[in-house]
Amino acid sequence: MSFAKSYAFHFKVLIIQTNNCVNRRHIFLCITHVDSSSRRLLVIGYGSVSQCTLPLLIDCFLLKKQIHSLTIIDVIDQRARIEPYHKIYNQINYQQEEITVKNYGEILGKYLSDGDILLDLAVNLETRCLLKWCHDHKVCFVNTSVELWDPFGEAYKNDPRLLTLYHRQMQLIQMQNEPTWNKNGATAVLDHGCNPGLVSHFVKRALIDMAQCVVNDKKILISPGEKTDLQKALKTKNYPRLAYLLDIKAIHISERDTQLTNDPKKVNEFVNTWSIDGLAEEAVAPAEMGWGTHEKIVPEGAFFHDEKEGPCNQICLATKGMNTWVRSWVPSGEIIGMVIRHGEAYGISKYLTVHSNDENNNAALYRPTVHYAYLPSDSTINSLVEFRMHNYQLQPKLRILNNEITQGADEVGVLLLGGRYVDAWWTGSVLDIHEARKLAPGQSATTLQVAISVVSALNYCIKHPNQGICLPDDLDVDEVLDISTPYLGQWVSKAADWPPKNDKIRDDWQFTSFQVVD
């Protein structure tokens, strides 16, 4: 049964667009209890991901009369892109507006009220501000990354830790701890794109699949007591316990983008398969990772967070993410990838932490190291080299690849490493460009993997409108993957024959053993 048939619900949609077509990767989505005939959805941004998401909204909801109306807003004139939809569906409208720190409340108030939905696909719109506004007005909210108005302001230059996503998460926690904050308010699903987002659900599915393999494979040596413990954790779907019992030491969010174009990158041009502004901000920020309890060697240039504030489940490095490389693996083979900061490094490592006494939340008994290992497309690699050559100033011309992609795929998944019974296990999506175009005509593999995750988060908000702030790890894995998997191409969940035998990585699975240092 199709998603549209299985997940019928009514809501009214508004899409606000900001930034030009090369600046978008994110979507804001908000939903609460209200008569479906009057519920409104406000989406910020109409870039590559938003353009991919709109047809999905139409197919899944508008044509099924689940959406009453849809309005799009952007800082630049997008009428030419929206008009073809408006001619077919008069419920779809467009407004050109810019959202700033001074006017965001006024603009949101024009389009949203109790029971409506906000969806953000823009960059540099501060999540705390939009989230608080939605909380105060009982509006649900979805985005794909935690943002600031000015991510590289003067206040952040003296300490690399202030540039981390961990720091932003601590600010969100501080806001939630205010006496007036209702923890059971309108649902807000944060960080729910592909990664961060879907990869948190990939981890849960990987743990289930690996544990079932260990329990059922007679070739794997396991004691009766250990087998019973795993079976109990499987039955209760206790994912932190599963990771602990399987002794997973590291989790790579490993991604390789092999999409190729018939229009190569030009001199002084940045080419990418998704938001260029989004990648540039991540690339120049400090490398950031969830820090495992098995780690014995502190990498050069490491910064630890204040133990008095927050879970201290992460560290950062003085080096930029785009200049920090590690060895990793995807189904097509071994890769080296960049340790670019990503929200899942915080969320997954925090979620999987096992404390020596859970009630008192004291010393961590177990936690895996978690980080991104990203190998982008050839065009993007060349663009990043030139970007670095320009002293990290973006090139004058920016281009997001779409119709000019001729072949290739986006392999994105989670690589669980160092297990007691299975050395390595990869779970994720291998989406070929041709399959992506069959599923979403005119779109790329990369944008579709993000867009369908946004749709699944929207569905979660509608079904669970009063859950308060949720990270991807807080959502039900089956609800999300039942919607997303049909759009993810080849689904892979299997043991990986990596790293090679006698490789230094196998000695102790230390982060420094994965690092590529020439």
FENBEL-V21615 format. One record per pair of residues at least 24 apart in sequence whose ideal C-beta (glycine too) atoms are under 6 Angstrom apart, sorted by the first residue. I is the first residue (numbers start at 1). GAP is how many residues later the second one is. Records with the same first field share a line. If there is no record, write none. Layout:
I=GAP ; GAP
This chain:
3=57 ; 480
4=56 ; 60
7=452
8=58
9=57 ; 453
10=26 ; 56
11=25 ; 28 ; 30 ; 56
12=27 ; 28 ; 56 ; 57
13=28 ; 54 ; 57
14=26 ; 27 ; 28 ; 57 ; 97
15=28 ; 56 ; 57
16=26 ; 27 ; 28 ; 57
17=28 ; 29 ; 55 ; 56 ; 57 ; 61
18=26 ; 27 ; 56 ; 57 ; 81 ; 104
19=103
20=56
21=26
22=254 ; 376 ; 378
23=24 ; 100 ; 254
24=26 ; 97 ; 251
25=24 ; 249 ; 250 ; 253
26=94 ; 95 ; 96 ; 117 ; 118 ; 119
27=92 ; 93 ; 94 ; 427
28=90 ; 91 ; 92 ; 115
29=88 ; 90 ; 113 ; 429
30=86 ; 87 ; 88 ; 104 ; 109 ; 110 ; 111
31=86 ; 109 ; 430 ; 431 ; 434
32=83 ; 106 ; 108 ; 154 ; 433
33=82 ; 432
34=81
37=31
39=76
40=76
41=76
42=69 ; 70 ; 76
43=76
44=76 ; 78
45=76 ; 77
46=26 ; 28 ; 32
48=226 ; 352 ; 399
49=72 ; 398 ; 401 ; 402
50=71
52=388 ; 391 ; 395 ; 396 ; 399
53=398 ; 401
56=395 ; 399
73=24
99=26
101=48
105=28
108=25
112=27
114=24
123=154 ; 155
131=57
135=50
138=48
139=47
140=46 ; 47 ; 321
141=47
142=47 ; 315
143=47
144=49
151=130
160=126 ; 143 ; 156 ; 158
161=142 ; 155
163=122 ; 123
164=124 ; 152
165=176 ; 178 ; 181
166=148 ; 180
169=177
170=139 ; 140
183=285
184=282 ; 284
185=283
187=274 ; 277 ; 278 ; 280
188=281
189=268 ; 281
190=281
191=152 ; 280 ; 281
192=261 ; 265 ; 280
193=257 ; 260
194=255 ; 256 ; 259
195=58 ; 149
196=146 ; 147 ; 148
197=256 ; 275
198=255
199=54 ; 145 ; 215
200=144 ; 147 ; 148 ; 272 ; 273
201=276 ; 279 ; 280
202=211 ; 212 ; 225 ; 226
203=145 ; 211
204=35 ; 273
205=222
206=208 ; 210 ; 219 ; 221
207=32 ; 35 ; 36
209=284
210=212 ; 215
211=31
214=207
220=201
240=112 ; 114
243=109
244=110 ; 122
246=173
247=172 ; 173
248=120 ; 168 ; 171
249=43 ; 45 ; 119 ; 169 ; 260
250=118 ; 119 ; 167 ; 168 ; 259
251=117 ; 119 ; 163 ; 165
252=76 ; 121 ; 163
253=91 ; 119 ; 161
254=74 ; 76 ; 119 ; 161
255=119 ; 157
256=74 ; 79 ; 119 ; 155
257=119 ; 120 ; 153
258=150 ; 151
259=118 ; 146 ; 149 ; 174
260=146 ; 147 ; 148
261=140 ; 143 ; 144
262=142 ; 144
263=141
265=114 ; 117 ; 118
268=127 ; 128
269=126 ; 128
270=113 ; 124 ; 125 ; 128
271=108 ; 112 ; 128
272=108 ; 128
273=104 ; 128 ; 171 ; 173
274=172
276=122
280=114
282=58 ; 59
283=38 ; 39 ; 57
284=36 ; 108
285=36 ; 56
286=30 ; 31
287=30 ; 32 ; 34 ; 37 ; 52
288=28 ; 53 ; 57
289=56 ; 82
290=24 ; 55 ; 59 ; 80
291=24
292=75 ; 76 ; 77
293=71 ; 73 ; 74
297=213 ; 215
299=213
311=39
313=36 ; 37
314=32
322=62
325=191
326=47 ; 188 ; 189
327=187
328=45
329=86 ; 167 ; 169
330=81
331=99 ; 161
335=40
336=180
337=36 ; 37 ; 38
338=36
339=32
340=32 ; 34
342=30
345=25 ; 26
347=124 ; 126
351=122
369=142
402=42
405=28 ; 39
408=25
409=36
410=35 ; 36
418=91
422=73
424=72 ; 74
425=70
426=70
427=66
429=59 ; 60
430=59 ; 60 ; 62
431=57 ; 58
432=57
435=54
439=48
452=32 ; 35
453=31
456=24 ; 27 ; 28
459=24
